[in-house]
Amino acid sequence: VVAKGASLVFEVKVEGEVDELRWSKDATPITAGANAIIEKIDDKTYRLTIPKADLGDAGHYSAEAINETGKAASDAKGEVDEKPEIVKGLTDVEVSEGDDEVFKVEVSAPVRTVKWYKNGQEIKPSVHLEPKKIGPKKYELSINRAELDDGANYKVVLSNSAGECDSSAQLTVTKPNILKMLQGLKDIDVEEGQPIELKVKIEGTPKTVKWYKNGVELAPTDAAELKESPETGEYSLVIPQSKKSDGAAYRITLANDRGEIYSGAVAHVKVPKAKEITTPANFLSPLEDTEVVEGETLTLKCVVAGEPFPTLVWTKDGVELEKDERLTMRVALDGTATLRIRDARKSDFGQYRITAKNDSGTESSSCQIRESDFGTIRCIASNELGKDQCQAEFGQFGPRAGRDKDDDRYPPRFNVPLWDRRIPINDPLAIECHVDAKPVAEIEWFKDGVKLEASEGIEIRNTSDGACRVRIAKFGQEDVGVYLCVAKNPLGVADTRSTYSVEVMEKEEVVEKNEYA
């Protein structure tokens, strides 16, 4: 192998007498001339010289010695190298950790040796660093799954008998720009007017950052600031002064060539409650003095108001009353307070007082209960011969008139009737009334003329003390109508009815009043 322009020389040594020695190239005879010098050096040595070898002189050369007894031949390959030059050299490159990279080089002429170096140290082929021959003039170095310590200066040296050339470049290995959520958005509860700040912290650098409110992309405005800090990896949405309409589901998406990450949260904006209006306890309708016939039912009523609704205490002659089998106390939703004593006795006569108390004040109302003048009048006449008597019933016209004096029964009568109301949609509804009867009345409920039965969402409860109730868990359009409560016993029938419709105004907070069963 010689360089282009150098002498290409072949020599053979022959044992024995040589009559003729013939030279050929690629089976073509070579004749002596300026481009081919044929010499006999001594009796045994013969030489062929190509003075200035060119690429076309490369080939298969043969020498054949001939005499009377036979012939012998020898051959060899002659190669001519051209000095290589870099056509396409290595270029500096940056690669993410874990990715593959390839250094490529191309030369002007075939080379015989190729060596790769990393920071001056020759590279030994491996699965990780893999030199490759792509063609006679093209070579590559594959770096598979780059590691951080692969960052270095790489050099390739390509040579043949005519010379050598080299090329070098820098490989930089970086941490991959893979987005990772370190801290996501969190749900937040604020009062209206307070700031809202939603923030994420990520690893990696995104190309795009988008915020959404209830699925609609947000743009920066005076009311909403979108802040970005790539150095710290923090991205935030700030609403300096929240409004009720800012309560929503928020989402942030961050993306680059490596992928996309997102996070979501809900902001709840609470509207501050209006300052609660308070009014002192007072009586819209006070107690009134009354008379009761012994054995009848004593009923006392008054209407109480106040915000918050007052607590109520009943007393008789200064002693606080408590419920028992004869005595019941109730408060209806309209503020009507009722004290009922069945089978009144002489001990029930006296002064009754109800005291209403809330945070704004205390008020009371009282009445006197006396025995009624109605009753039995007896006349007794006597003399020395004996005595005689007669009697008569003196009573008011009513359910008991015309019955035997020992008959304490009476037909039903509603002392707390139903009343028309408007109910906010989906609110619970309690329909209540109270009936007085002896014997105890049988109760039936009707809606728009159809008997009402207990079912899911509708509870019917009628107690032996005369309390009649229907409870509807969620009042809807299908519940609108006229409700009728019918009470009957062997002595008569009574009823009360009311209409319930939907309240169209904005729902107001309802303060539940105490109710005594």
Buried (B, 14 or more C-beta within 10 A) or exposed (E): BBBBEBEBBBBBEBEEEBEEBBBBBEEEEBEEEEBBBBEEEEEEEBBBBBEEBEEEBBBEBBBBBBEEEEEBEBEEEBBBBBBBEBBEBBEEBEBBBEEEBEBBBBBEBBBBEBBBBBEEEEBEEEEEBBBEEEEEBBBBBBBBEBEEEBBBBBBBBBBBBBBBBBBBBEBEBEEEBBBEBEEBBEEBEBEBEBEBBBBBBBEBEBEEBBBBBEEEEBEEEEEBEBEEEEEEBBBBBBBEEBEEEBBBEBBBBBBBEBEEBBBBBBBBBEEEEEEEEEEBBBBEBBBEEBBBBBBBBBBBBBBBBBBBBBBBBBBBEEEEBEEEEBBBBBBBBBBBBBBBBBBBEEEBBEEBBBBBBBEBBEBBBEBEBEBBEBBEEEEEEEEEEEEEEEEEBEBEEEBBEEBEEEEBBBBBBBBBBBBEBEBBBEBEBBBBBBBBBBEBBEBBBBBEEEEBEEEEEBEBEBEEBBBBBBBBEEBBEEBBBBBBBBBBBEBBEBBBBBEBBBBEEEEEEEEEBEEBE
